[in-house]
Amino acid sequence: MRVVWSFFAAFVLAVAGVALCRKWVVARGWVAKPRKDRWHTVSTALHGGLGFFPAFLAVSLAVYFLHLRERGWSLSLDWGVDAVGLTGTLFLGSALMFLTGLLDDIFHFSPAQKLLGQITAVSGFVFAGGTPPFTGFFLLDVMITYVWFIGIVNAVNLIDNMDGVCSLVVAVAALVLGWIYTQIDIPSAVLGRAWCSALSGAALGFWVFNRPPAKIFMGDSGSLFLGFTLAALSLPSPINGYFGESLRGVPPPSSVFFGFCLSLSVLAVPIMDTALVTVTRLMRGQSPAVGGRDHSSHRLVLAGLSEPQTMWVLGGMGLFCGALAVVMFHLTGTRLILFPLLYTALLLVAVYLGLLKVETGEQRVSYWLKSFIGLLVSRVPALKFCFDIALVALAYYAAYLLRFDFVASDKVTNGVMSSLPLAIVACLSLNVAFGIYGQRWMLISGADLLRHIAAGGAGVFATVTMITLINRFEKGHSRGAMVIFALLYLCGLVGSRLSFRFLNECFAKIKRMQPQAENTPVLVYGAGRMGRLLAAEISHLKKGKNVRVLGFVDDNPELCGQKLVDLPISSPEEWAGSILKEDGLEIWVSSDGIPDQKVIELKHMVGGRADCRRFSVQVESIGEKEEP
């Protein structure tokens, strides 16, 4: 019950606080004016953190002191850590991050000055004993803790680049963490779940004013505080019993590793965005710390989504990643499969978004960096080769876990480890032999897929043959696992290659769902192979102009009523009765076999206002013409 009222109290206080804050800052002229390197196009109120940070702090402190009073002002843990002091540093760190962000909003600190404030805030948490035993070496564990906090703080700060995105993603992550905390039966987790609820409520209270079109921006005062609090609550630490792993009898550092899988899953969206921005900017010779319009949200808009759709897509991705974290929390044996599978999928999404052209500004790329990029990117097989190594390893290990119900004995584990190199060598050798590394995933065809399937099947067969000849399928190996490996590997091989086309289709479908009154409506005459090609490439043929393909016209009654690329196919008469109100209609003829008379008849059916065009593909010779 305390979790519920913490959420609603923080939400109500945040809504009221942000409303008052907005009036106050607008009256003083503290607004963000449009800039070339920023996304907003109208002047918007600043310092939104002043409105919702007090809401989180008031509710969290109330729960904190109420809980301590009930327990006699003590909160002991079994790990030899002063929980009162450790949990107290969370408030102090959040307040310091809020103050650092507010001063940065006013005085525009340098990145080094902001980093100093972040290090100071993290130092309190480390000093109070919040460093998890990642490796068992104290100094290395402390360094990892600092990297985690600074990385998440800046990841949340970077994702605050479009209306509503940051507040929604943080609210979803905090809700997921709160649910996980409710399943952990230790005293400090009772506080953790209330803090997660308060954080989510405060973020959603701000989101009410920040959703597109935003009426106020949170600024660094809001994003730095959100990032620090989220980093502290998501870190496997004594506060959450390393996400309950210690209660299950898993000793550190194994308990920290498994808990860390949950942390990385819950915060996968801001981590993916930060990695995408950092890598692409470094490849262009730009600083990751400078603002720009090349984040994942901006790239989704370039892919055809509207700003509200982009916000919901990123929020939905955060919810999906959080749901996987909940599954991994309850079904601990699935972590070694779901976690790498999740980040493999995010890697494919990030690469797809990274290929979209964005406004990058001035580029300064050194000769050596250009050479390195040319080696890895221009000669793409190197990257695909590395991806397939991870794919084979994941599919192979997952097959044995599925075969033995996620409980593999030492003999099975040893068998997997000894034969995994054979599987990697066999599968990748056959991939090279079949020449699949010369194919572009964005333009993969049916014939290319057949080659991939053949390479994958031959790779599995070669794996079984090598294991039989070298290890003679001794104890620890399983024929059933090999069948599962074949299915997983083929699905992964084909699915990864189709991922870019799948994303293209998803974005195209979402774009068709948008209100597009200003776009040119187009009917494609002819639902054959050329019609499919025309529908897919029509936006490029219009040279950047917005178009909206309504569907296909075809005289074949057997095709009418069906769909092609998720667009309806109807007869000329059926279309004539449904599009009379379409202004600026164009009819694009996809085949030379459709006579002009048929097109003119359709034009008259729709009121004679349609502009008709014929699509053709020509191959012309290039060279000097011979003089007569």
C-alpha positions as CSV (number, residue, x, y, z in Angstrom):
1,M,0.0,0.0,0.0
2,R,2.9,2.3,0.8
3,V,4.2,1.8,-2.8
4,V,0.8,2.9,-4.3
5,W,0.5,6.1,-2.3
6,S,4.2,6.9,-2.9
7,F,3.5,6.8,-6.6
8,F,0.4,8.9,-6.5
9,A,1.7,11.4,-4.0
10,A,4.8,12.0,-6.1
11,F,2.7,12.3,-9.2
12,V,0.3,14.8,-7.8
13,L,3.1,16.9,-6.2
14,A,5.1,16.8,-9.4
15,V,2.2,18.0,-11.6
16,A,1.5,20.8,-9.2
17,G,5.2,21.7,-8.9
18,V,5.9,21.7,-12.6
19,A,2.8,23.8,-13.3
20,L,3.9,26.4,-10.8
21,C,7.6,26.2,-12.0
22,R,6.5,26.8,-15.6
23,K,4.6,30.0,-14.7
24,W,7.5,31.2,-12.6
25,V,10.3,30.6,-15.2
26,V,8.2,32.0,-18.1
27,A,7.5,35.2,-16.1
28,R,11.3,35.6,-15.8
29,G,12.0,34.9,-19.4
30,W,13.9,31.6,-18.7
31,V,13.1,29.9,-21.9
32,A,15.0,27.8,-24.4
33,K,15.0,29.4,-27.9
34,P,15.3,27.3,-31.0
35,R,18.8,26.4,-32.1
36,K,20.2,24.6,-35.1
37,D,21.7,21.8,-33.0
38,R,18.5,21.3,-31.0
39,W,15.2,19.6,-32.0
40,H,12.6,22.1,-30.6
41,T,11.3,24.8,-32.9
42,V,9.5,27.1,-30.5
43,S,10.6,28.8,-27.3
44,T,10.0,26.5,-24.3
45,A,10.2,27.0,-20.5
46,L,13.4,25.7,-18.8
47,H,14.4,24.4,-15.3
48,G,11.6,21.7,-15.1
49,G,13.7,19.9,-12.5
50,L,12.7,22.6,-10.0
51,G,9.2,21.3,-10.3
52,F,9.5,17.6,-9.9
53,F,12.7,17.0,-7.8
54,P,11.1,18.4,-4.6
55,A,8.1,16.0,-5.2
56,F,10.4,12.9,-5.3
57,L,12.5,14.2,-2.4
58,A,9.5,14.9,-0.1
59,V,7.8,11.6,-0.7
60,S,11.0,9.6,-0.4
61,L,12.1,11.2,2.8
62,A,8.7,10.8,4.3
63,V,8.8,7.0,3.5
64,Y,12.4,6.8,4.7
65,F,11.8,8.3,8.2
66,L,8.5,6.6,8.6
67,H,10.1,3.2,7.9
68,L,13.0,3.9,10.2
69,R,10.7,5.0,13.0
70,E,8.7,1.7,12.7
71,R,12.0,-0.3,13.0
72,G,13.4,1.6,15.9
73,W,15.7,3.8,13.8
74,S,17.8,0.9,12.7
75,L,18.1,-0.9,9.4
76,S,20.6,-3.7,9.6
77,L,21.7,-5.9,6.7
78,D,23.4,-9.3,6.7
79,W,26.3,-8.0,4.6
80,G,28.0,-5.9,7.3
81,V,26.9,-2.6,5.7
82,D,25.3,0.3,7.5
83,A,22.0,0.4,5.5
84,V,20.9,3.7,7.2
85,G,24.0,5.4,5.9
86,L,24.0,3.7,2.5
87,T,20.4,4.6,1.8
88,G,21.0,8.1,3.1
89,T,23.7,8.7,0.5
90,L,21.1,8.1,-2.2
91,F,19.3,11.2,-1.1
92,L,22.4,13.2,-0.7
93,G,23.7,12.1,-4.1
94,S,20.4,12.9,-5.8
95,A,20.3,16.4,-4.2
96,L,23.9,17.0,-5.3
97,M,23.1,15.9,-8.8
98,F,20.1,18.2,-8.9
99,L,22.2,21.1,-7.7
100,T,25.0,20.4,-10.2
101,G,22.5,20.2,-13.0
102,L,20.7,23.4,-11.9
103,L,24.0,25.4,-11.7
104,D,25.0,23.9,-15.1
105,D,21.6,25.1,-16.6
106,I,22.4,28.6,-15.3
107,F,26.1,29.0,-15.7
108,H,26.8,26.3,-18.4
109,F,29.5,24.2,-16.8
110,S,32.2,22.5,-18.9
111,P,32.0,18.7,-19.1
112,A,34.9,18.4,-16.7
113,Q,33.0,20.5,-14.1
114,K,29.9,18.4,-14.4
115,L,32.0,15.2,-14.2
116,L,33.5,16.5,-10.9
117,G,30.0,16.8,-9.4
118,Q,29.1,13.3,-10.6
119,I,32.2,11.8,-9.0
120,T,31.5,13.6,-5.7
121,A,28.0,12.3,-5.6
122,V,29.1,8.7,-6.4
123,S,31.9,8.9,-3.8
124,G,29.4,9.1,-1.0
125,F,27.7,5.9,-2.1
126,V,31.0,4.2,-2.4
127,F,32.2,5.4,1.0
128,A,29.0,4.1,2.6
129,G,29.8,0.6,1.4
130,G,27.6,0.4,-1.8
131,T,30.3,-1.0,-4.0
132,P,29.2,-4.4,-5.3
133,P,31.9,-7.2,-5.4
134,F,32.0,-7.4,-9.2
135,T,35.4,-9.1,-9.3
136,G,36.5,-9.5,-5.7
137,F,39.3,-7.0,-6.2
138,F,38.2,-3.9,-4.2
139,L,39.9,-1.2,-6.3
140,L,38.6,-2.7,-9.6
141,D,35.1,-3.0,-8.1
142,V,35.3,0.7,-7.1
143,M,36.3,1.7,-10.6
144,I,33.4,-0.3,-12.1
145,T,31.0,1.4,-9.7
146,Y,32.1,4.8,-10.7
147,V,31.9,3.9,-14.4
148,W,28.3,2.5,-13.9
149,F,27.1,5.7,-12.2
150,I,28.7,8.1,-14.5
151,G,27.6,6.1,-17.5
152,I,24.0,5.9,-16.5
153,V,23.8,9.5,-15.4
154,N,25.1,10.7,-18.8
155,A,23.0,8.2,-20.7
156,V,19.8,9.6,-19.1
157,N,21.1,13.1,-19.8
158,L,21.8,12.3,-23.4
159,I,18.4,10.7,-24.0
160,D,16.7,13.9,-23.0
161,N,16.8,15.2,-26.6
162,M,13.1,15.0,-27.7
163,D,9.8,15.9,-26.1
164,G,8.6,13.3,-23.6
165,V,11.3,10.6,-24.3
166,C,13.5,10.9,-21.2
167,S,10.7,11.2,-18.6
168,L,8.7,8.3,-20.1
169,V,11.7,6.0,-20.4
170,V,12.8,6.7,-16.8
171,A,9.2,6.3,-15.5
172,V,9.0,2.9,-17.2
173,A,12.4,1.7,-15.9
174,A,11.5,2.9,-12.3
175,L,8.2,1.0,-12.4
176,V,10.0,-2.2,-13.5
177,L,12.6,-1.8,-10.8
178,G,9.8,-1.2,-8.3
179,W,8.1,-4.5,-9.3
180,I,11.4,-6.4,-8.9
181,Y,11.9,-4.8,-5.5
182,T,8.5,-6.0,-4.3
183,Q,9.7,-9.6,-4.8
184,I,12.8,-9.1,-2.6
185,D,12.2,-9.7,1.1
186,I,14.7,-7.6,2.9
187,P,14.2,-4.4,5.0
188,S,16.0,-2.1,2.6
189,A,14.1,-3.4,-0.4
190,V,10.9,-2.0,1.3
191,L,12.5,1.4,1.0
192,G,13.7,0.7,-2.5
193,R,10.3,-0.1,-3.9
194,A,8.8,3.1,-2.4
195,W,11.7,5.1,-3.9
196,C,11.1,3.5,-7.3
197,S,7.4,4.4,-7.1
198,A,8.2,7.9,-6.1
199,L,10.7,8.3,-8.9
200,S,8.3,6.9,-11.5
201,G,5.4,9.1,-10.2
202,A,7.6,12.3,-10.3
203,A,8.8,11.5,-13.8
204,L,5.3,10.9,-15.1
205,G,4.1,14.1,-13.4
206,F,6.7,16.0,-15.3
207,W,5.9,14.0,-18.5
208,V,2.4,15.5,-18.4
209,F,3.9,18.8,-19.4
210,N,6.9,17.5,-21.4
211,R,5.0,15.2,-23.8
212,P,4.9,16.5,-27.4
213,P,4.6,19.4,-27.9
214,A,6.6,20.1,-24.7
215,K,5.6,23.0,-22.5
216,I,8.7,22.8,-20.4
217,F,12.1,21.1,-20.5
218,M,13.6,19.4,-17.5
219,G,17.2,20.6,-18.1
220,D,20.2,19.0,-16.5
221,S,18.7,19.7,-13.0
222,G,16.2,17.0,-13.8
223,S,18.1,14.6,-16.0
224,L,21.2,14.3,-13.8
225,F,19.1,13.7,-10.7
226,L,17.0,11.1,-12.5
227,G,20.1,9.4,-13.9
228,F,21.8,9.2,-10.5
229,T,18.8,7.9,-8.7
230,L,18.1,5.3,-11.4
231,A,21.7,4.2,-11.4
232,A,21.7,3.7,-7.6
233,L,18.4,1.8,-7.5
234,S,19.3,-0.4,-10.5
235,L,22.8,-1.3,-9.3
236,P,23.1,-4.8,-7.7
237,S,24.0,-3.7,-4.1
238,P,23.2,-4.5,-0.5
239,I,20.1,-2.3,-0.8
240,N,18.4,-4.9,-3.0
241,G,20.4,-7.9,-1.9
242,Y,22.0,-8.0,-5.3
243,F,18.5,-8.4,-6.7
244,G,17.7,-11.2,-4.4
245,E,20.6,-13.4,-5.5
246,S,22.1,-13.5,-2.0
247,L,18.8,-14.7,-0.6
248,R,18.9,-17.6,-3.1
249,G,22.3,-18.6,-1.7
250,V,24.4,-17.4,-4.7
251,P,27.6,-15.9,-3.4
252,P,29.4,-12.8,-4.8
253,P,30.6,-12.2,-7.4
254,S,28.2,-14.6,-9.2
255,S,25.3,-12.9,-7.5
256,V,26.4,-9.5,-8.7
257,F,26.9,-10.8,-12.3
258,F,23.4,-12.2,-12.5
259,G,21.9,-9.1,-10.8
260,F,23.9,-6.9,-13.3
261,C,22.1,-8.7,-16.2
262,L,18.8,-7.3,-14.8
263,S,20.3,-3.8,-14.4
264,L,21.6,-3.7,-18.0
265,S,18.2,-5.0,-19.3
266,V,16.1,-2.5,-17.4
267,L,18.2,0.4,-18.7
268,A,18.8,-1.0,-22.2
269,V,17.2,1.9,-24.1
270,P,19.4,4.8,-22.7
271,I,22.4,2.5,-22.9
272,M,21.7,1.7,-26.6
273,D,21.2,5.4,-27.4
274,T,24.4,6.5,-25.7
275,A,26.4,3.7,-27.4
276,L,25.0,4.7,-30.8
277,V,25.7,8.4,-30.3
278,T,29.2,7.8,-28.9
279,V,30.3,5.3,-31.6
280,T,28.9,7.2,-34.6
281,R,30.3,10.6,-33.4
282,L,33.7,9.1,-32.7
283,M,33.7,7.6,-36.2
284,R,33.0,11.1,-37.5
285,G,35.7,12.7,-35.3
286,Q,33.1,14.6,-33.2
287,S,32.8,14.9,-29.4
288,P,30.1,12.7,-27.8
289,A,29.6,15.4,-25.2
290,V,28.3,18.1,-27.6
291,G,24.6,18.3,-28.4
292,G,23.3,17.2,-31.7
293,R,20.4,15.8,-33.8
294,D,21.8,12.3,-34.3
295,H,20.2,10.4,-31.3
296,S,18.1,7.3,-31.8
297,S,15.0,9.4,-31.4
298,H,16.0,11.7,-34.2
299,R,16.9,8.8,-36.4
300,L,13.4,7.2,-35.8
301,V,11.8,10.4,-37.0
302,L,14.0,10.3,-40.1
303,A,12.8,6.7,-40.6
304,G,9.2,8.0,-40.9
305,L,7.8,8.2,-37.4
306,S,6.2,11.3,-35.8
307,E,7.5,12.7,-32.6
308,P,4.7,11.2,-30.4
309,Q,5.2,7.8,-32.2
310,T,9.0,8.0,-31.5
311,M,8.3,8.7,-27.8
312,W,5.9,5.7,-27.6
313,V,8.2,3.4,-29.5
314,L,11.2,4.1,-27.2
315,G,8.9,3.8,-24.2
316,G,7.6,0.5,-25.5
317,M,11.1,-0.7,-26.1
318,G,11.9,0.2,-22.5
319,L,8.8,-1.7,-21.3
320,F,9.7,-4.7,-23.4
321,C,13.3,-4.8,-22.0
322,G,11.9,-4.4,-18.5
323,A,9.5,-7.3,-19.0
324,L,12.4,-9.5,-20.1
325,A,14.3,-8.4,-16.9
326,V,11.3,-9.5,-14.8
327,V,11.2,-12.9,-16.6
328,M,15.0,-13.3,-16.0
329,F,14.4,-12.4,-12.3
330,H,11.9,-15.1,-11.8
331,L,13.4,-17.7,-14.2
332,T,17.1,-17.3,-13.3
333,G,18.1,-20.1,-15.7
334,T,17.0,-18.0,-18.7
335,R,19.4,-15.1,-18.1
336,L,22.3,-16.7,-20.1
337,I,19.9,-16.9,-23.1
338,L,17.6,-13.9,-22.8
339,F,20.2,-11.3,-21.9
340,P,22.6,-11.9,-24.9
341,L,19.6,-12.3,-27.1
342,L,18.2,-8.9,-26.0
343,Y,21.5,-7.1,-26.6
344,T,21.9,-8.8,-30.0
345,A,18.5,-7.5,-31.0
346,L,19.4,-4.0,-29.8
347,L,22.7,-4.2,-31.6
348,L,20.9,-4.8,-34.9
349,V,18.5,-2.0,-34.2
350,A,21.4,0.4,-33.4
351,V,23.3,-0.6,-36.6
352,Y,20.1,0.0,-38.6
353,L,19.6,3.4,-37.1
354,G,23.3,4.2,-37.5
355,L,23.0,3.7,-41.2
356,L,20.4,6.5,-41.5
357,K,21.8,9.8,-42.7
358,V,21.5,12.6,-40.1
359,E,22.7,16.2,-39.8
360,T,26.2,15.8,-38.5
361,G,27.7,19.2,-38.8
362,E,31.5,19.6,-39.3
363,Q,33.5,16.4,-39.3
364,R,37.1,16.1,-38.4
365,V,38.3,12.5,-39.0
366,S,42.0,11.7,-38.8
367,Y,43.7,9.6,-41.5
368,W,44.3,6.7,-39.1
369,L,40.7,6.7,-38.0
370,K,39.5,6.8,-41.6
371,S,41.7,3.8,-42.3
372,F,40.4,1.9,-39.3
373,I,36.8,2.6,-40.2
374,G,37.5,1.6,-43.8
375,L,38.8,-1.7,-42.5
376,L,35.8,-2.5,-40.4
377,V,33.0,-0.8,-42.3
378,S,34.0,-0.7,-45.9
379,R,35.1,-4.3,-45.6
380,V,31.9,-5.3,-43.9
381,P,32.7,-9.0,-43.6
382,A,34.9,-8.3,-40.6
383,L,31.9,-7.1,-38.6
384,K,29.5,-9.8,-39.8
385,F,32.2,-12.4,-39.0
386,C,32.4,-11.2,-35.4
387,F,28.6,-11.1,-35.2
388,D,28.3,-14.7,-36.3
389,I,30.9,-15.9,-33.8
390,A,28.6,-14.5,-31.0
391,L,25.6,-16.0,-32.8
392,V,27.0,-19.5,-33.0
393,A,28.2,-19.4,-29.3
394,L,24.8,-18.2,-28.1
395,A,22.8,-20.7,-30.2
396,Y,25.1,-23.6,-29.1
397,Y,25.0,-22.9,-25.4
398,A,21.2,-22.1,-25.5
399,A,20.6,-25.4,-27.2
400,Y,22.2,-27.3,-24.3
401,L,20.4,-25.2,-21.7
402,L,17.0,-25.9,-23.4
403,R,17.8,-29.6,-23.7
404,F,18.6,-30.0,-20.0
405,D,15.9,-27.7,-18.7
406,F,18.4,-24.9,-17.8
407,V,20.2,-27.3,-15.3
408,A,23.4,-28.4,-17.0
409,S,25.7,-30.7,-15.0
410,D,29.5,-30.2,-14.8
411,K,30.0,-32.9,-17.4
412,V,27.6,-31.3,-19.8
413,T,29.2,-27.9,-19.3
414,N,32.6,-29.3,-19.9
415,G,31.4,-31.0,-23.1
416,V,29.9,-27.7,-24.3
417,M,33.0,-25.7,-23.6
418,S,35.3,-28.3,-25.3
419,S,33.1,-28.5,-28.4
420,L,32.1,-24.9,-28.8
421,P,35.3,-23.9,-30.7
422,L,34.6,-26.8,-33.1
423,A,31.1,-25.4,-33.7
424,I,32.4,-21.9,-34.3
425,V,35.1,-23.0,-36.8
426,A,32.8,-25.3,-38.6
427,C,29.9,-22.9,-39.0
428,L,32.0,-19.9,-40.0
429,S,34.1,-21.9,-42.4
430,L,31.0,-23.0,-44.2
431,N,29.7,-19.4,-44.2
432,V,32.9,-18.3,-45.9
433,A,32.7,-21.2,-48.4
434,F,29.2,-20.3,-49.3
435,G,30.1,-16.6,-49.7
436,I,27.4,-15.1,-47.5
437,Y,29.7,-12.3,-46.2
438,G,29.5,-10.4,-49.4
439,Q,25.7,-9.8,-49.1
440,R,24.2,-6.5,-47.9
441,W,21.6,-7.2,-45.3
442,M,19.5,-4.2,-46.4
443,L,19.2,-5.6,-50.0
444,I,19.0,-9.3,-49.3
445,S,17.0,-11.3,-51.8
446,G,15.3,-14.7,-51.8
447,A,18.3,-16.3,-53.5
448,D,20.6,-14.9,-50.9
449,L,18.4,-16.4,-48.1
450,L,18.6,-19.8,-49.7
451,R,22.4,-19.5,-49.7
452,H,22.3,-18.6,-46.0
453,I,20.1,-21.5,-45.2
454,A,22.4,-23.9,-47.1
455,A,25.4,-22.4,-45.3
456,G,23.8,-22.8,-41.9
457,G,22.7,-26.4,-42.5
458,A,26.1,-27.3,-43.8
459,G,27.7,-25.7,-40.8
460,V,25.6,-27.7,-38.3
461,F,26.3,-30.9,-40.2
462,A,30.0,-30.1,-40.2
463,T,29.8,-29.4,-36.4
464,V,28.2,-32.8,-35.7
465,T,30.8,-34.5,-37.9
466,M,33.8,-32.9,-36.2
467,I,32.5,-33.6,-32.7
468,T,31.9,-37.2,-33.7
469,L,35.3,-37.6,-35.2
470,I,37.2,-35.8,-32.5
471,N,35.2,-36.4,-29.3
472,R,33.2,-39.4,-30.6
473,F,30.1,-37.9,-28.9
474,E,31.3,-38.9,-25.5
475,K,29.3,-38.1,-22.3
476,G,28.4,-34.5,-22.1
477,H,27.1,-34.2,-25.7
478,S,23.5,-34.6,-26.8
479,R,22.0,-35.4,-30.2
480,G,18.8,-33.6,-29.1
481,A,20.8,-30.5,-28.3
482,M,22.3,-30.6,-31.8
483,V,18.8,-30.6,-33.3
484,I,17.9,-27.6,-31.1
485,F,21.2,-25.9,-32.1
486,A,20.3,-26.4,-35.8
487,L,17.0,-24.7,-35.3
488,L,18.3,-21.8,-33.2
489,Y,21.3,-21.2,-35.5
490,L,19.3,-21.2,-38.7
491,C,16.7,-18.9,-37.2
492,G,19.4,-16.5,-35.9
493,L,21.3,-16.5,-39.2
494,V,18.3,-15.9,-41.3
495,G,16.5,-13.6,-38.8
496,S,19.6,-11.3,-38.4
497,R,19.9,-10.9,-42.2
498,L,16.2,-10.1,-42.5
499,S,16.2,-7.7,-39.5
500,F,16.9,-4.6,-41.6
501,R,14.1,-5.4,-44.1
502,F,11.8,-6.1,-41.2
503,L,12.5,-2.8,-39.6
504,N,12.0,-1.1,-43.0
505,E,8.5,-2.7,-43.2
506,C,7.7,-1.7,-39.6
507,F,8.6,1.9,-40.1
508,A,6.8,2.0,-43.4
509,K,3.6,0.6,-41.8
510,I,3.8,3.1,-38.9
511,K,4.3,5.9,-41.3
512,R,1.2,4.9,-43.2
513,M,-0.8,5.1,-39.9
514,Q,0.1,8.7,-39.4
515,P,-2.3,11.6,-40.3
516,Q,-0.8,12.7,-43.6
517,A,-3.0,15.4,-45.0
518,E,-0.1,17.2,-46.6
519,N,1.2,14.1,-48.4
520,T,0.5,13.3,-52.0
521,P,-1.9,10.3,-52.3
522,V,-0.8,7.7,-54.9
523,L,-2.5,4.8,-56.5
524,V,-0.3,2.1,-58.1
525,Y,-1.8,0.6,-61.2
526,G,-0.7,-3.0,-61.5
527,A,-0.2,-5.4,-58.6
528,G,2.6,-7.4,-60.1
529,R,6.3,-7.6,-59.4
530,M,7.0,-4.1,-60.8
531,G,4.1,-2.8,-58.7
532,R,5.7,-4.1,-55.6
533,L,9.0,-2.5,-56.5
534,L,7.3,0.8,-57.3
535,A,5.4,0.9,-54.0
536,A,8.7,0.2,-52.1
537,E,10.7,2.8,-53.9
538,I,8.1,5.5,-54.6
539,S,9.3,7.8,-51.8
540,H,12.8,7.9,-53.4
541,L,11.4,8.5,-56.8
542,K,9.6,11.6,-55.5
543,K,13.0,13.0,-54.5
544,G,12.2,13.6,-50.9
545,K,8.5,14.7,-51.3
546,N,6.0,13.0,-48.9
547,V,3.8,10.5,-50.6
548,R,1.1,8.2,-49.3
549,V,0.5,5.0,-51.2
550,L,-3.3,4.2,-50.9
551,G,-3.0,0.8,-52.6
552,F,-3.0,-1.1,-55.9
553,V,-5.4,-1.1,-58.8
554,D,-5.6,-4.2,-60.9
555,D,-8.0,-5.6,-63.5
556,N,-7.5,-9.2,-62.4
557,P,-10.5,-10.2,-60.3
558,E,-8.5,-13.0,-58.7
559,L,-6.1,-10.4,-57.1
560,C,-8.8,-8.0,-56.0
561,G,-9.5,-8.2,-52.2
562,Q,-6.0,-9.4,-51.5
563,K,-3.0,-7.4,-50.2
564,L,0.5,-6.7,-51.5
565,V,3.1,-5.2,-49.1
566,D,0.2,-4.8,-46.6
567,L,-1.7,-2.6,-49.1
568,P,-5.1,-3.4,-50.5
569,I,-5.6,-4.5,-54.1
570,S,-9.0,-3.5,-55.7
571,S,-10.5,-3.0,-59.1
572,P,-10.8,0.4,-60.8
573,E,-14.5,0.6,-60.0
574,E,-14.0,-0.1,-56.3
575,W,-11.2,2.6,-56.0
576,A,-13.3,5.1,-57.9
577,G,-16.0,4.9,-55.3
578,S,-13.7,5.4,-52.3
579,I,-11.2,8.1,-53.3
580,L,-13.3,10.8,-54.8
581,K,-12.4,13.1,-51.9
582,E,-8.7,12.7,-52.2
583,D,-7.0,15.9,-53.3
584,G,-3.9,15.9,-55.4
585,L,-4.3,12.2,-56.4
586,E,-1.6,10.7,-58.6
587,I,-1.9,7.4,-60.5
588,W,1.4,5.6,-61.1
589,V,1.4,2.9,-63.7
590,S,3.9,0.1,-62.9
591,S,3.9,-1.9,-66.1
592,D,4.3,-1.1,-69.8
593,G,1.6,-3.8,-70.4
594,I,-1.1,-1.6,-69.0
595,P,-2.5,0.5,-72.0
596,D,-3.0,4.2,-71.7
597,Q,-6.7,3.9,-72.3
598,K,-7.2,1.9,-69.1
599,V,-5.4,4.6,-67.1
600,I,-7.4,7.4,-68.7
601,E,-10.6,5.5,-67.9
602,L,-9.6,5.3,-64.2
603,K,-8.7,9.0,-64.3
604,H,-12.2,9.9,-65.5
605,M,-13.7,7.5,-62.8
606,V,-12.1,9.5,-60.0
607,G,-13.2,12.9,-61.4
608,G,-10.5,13.6,-64.0
609,R,-8.3,15.3,-61.4
610,A,-5.6,12.7,-61.1
611,D,-2.1,13.2,-62.4
612,C,-1.0,10.1,-64.3
613,R,2.6,8.8,-64.5
614,R,4.2,5.7,-66.0
615,F,7.0,3.9,-64.2
616,S,9.8,2.5,-66.4
617,V,13.3,1.1,-65.9
618,Q,15.7,1.7,-68.7
619,V,19.3,0.7,-69.4
620,E,21.2,3.2,-71.5
621,S,24.7,3.1,-72.7
622,I,27.1,5.8,-71.5
623,G,29.8,7.0,-73.9
624,E,30.7,9.5,-76.6
625,K,28.4,9.5,-79.5
626,E,30.0,8.9,-82.9
627,E,30.0,12.0,-85.0
628,P,28.2,11.5,-88.3
